[in-house]
Amino acid sequence: MEATASTPKRRLPAGRKADLAAYVEQVGEVTVGGLAEHFNVSIDTIRRDLDQLDREGVVIRTHGGAMSAEGQLKDRALDVRLRMQTEEKEKIARLAAGLIDDGAVVMINAGTTTLALARALRSHRDLTIATNNLRIPAEIPPSAFRDLYVFGGAVRAITQATTGPVTFTMTPGGPEVDIRCDLALIAVGAIDEAGFSTSNMGDANMMAEMIQRAERTAILADSSKFGRRLFAQVTTLDRVDYLVTDTAPTSDFAAALAQAEVEVISG
């Protein structure tokens, strides 16, 4: 039957998703329920659309909604990232905590996932922790650690972390102390078959140096980071031992991790 001028055209899914992406970009932050009402479709449909747009890097999925990506290379303030993927981060934190033995020496980088990890260490004892994450001293239970060190360097206010060399000196201007750790726990911004990446060059250098000083390395990343690449490469897949995530990767990416002998730990 031929459509007439008075017959309303059915909006194709691709057109709806384009309108949805533009709406999220305009509003900034939205809820699934609000989008379903705005576009007159079911909540399940909106969730599927947002999941696809998140995979494409157009929007960023949050708990119960989404927010504008505003470009993949742009940093997001810590208070914004603390509200994103909260359930996934808590799950990853619990799994990562299981890799840490009492009395271990660990390095932990900046990030909201590693803040969740710090809280998950409440049952641990006698840890030695070195970090560039300025929030960790306030988040980790005092009973969990014997010694806690914070790396010096320039402070990045947007991430509330330091960026600089992974070193300590016994006295000001004295020689550097050669430091090593049992396990480096590194939260990254993106993962693809080429490796792990983040948006800031200084952060990438610091993460890479932590990995070099560790006997083992665990990458912490929720599944929204899969199949993405950001500005600065941290390291390749074969340089790490574990990927701790909320959902196990599939298909080609899973095969690449297996070939690199990365053990995937997921909930």
PESUL-V861184 format. One record per helix or strand. SS is the DSSP state (hx for helix, st for strand). FROM is the first residue (numbers start at 0). LEN is the number of residues. If there is no record, write none. Layout:
# PESUL-V861184
ss=SS from=FROM len=LEN
ss=SS from=FROM len=LEN
This chain:
# PESUL-V861184
ss=hx from=12 len=15
ss=st from=28 len=3
ss=hx from=31 len=8
ss=hx from=42 len=13
ss=st from=58 len=4
ss=st from=64 len=4
ss=hx from=77 len=4
ss=hx from=85 len=12
ss=st from=104 len=4
ss=hx from=111 len=9
ss=st from=126 len=5
ss=st from=132 len=1
ss=hx from=135 len=4
ss=hx from=141 len=3
ss=st from=144 len=6
ss=st from=153 len=3
ss=st from=160 len=3
ss=st from=167 len=2
ss=st from=175 len=2
ss=st from=180 len=7
ss=st from=189 len=3
ss=st from=194 len=4
ss=hx from=200 len=12
ss=st from=213 len=7
ss=hx from=222 len=3
ss=st from=225 len=1
ss=st from=231 len=4
ss=hx from=236 len=3
ss=st from=241 len=4
ss=hx from=250 len=9
ss=st from=262 len=4
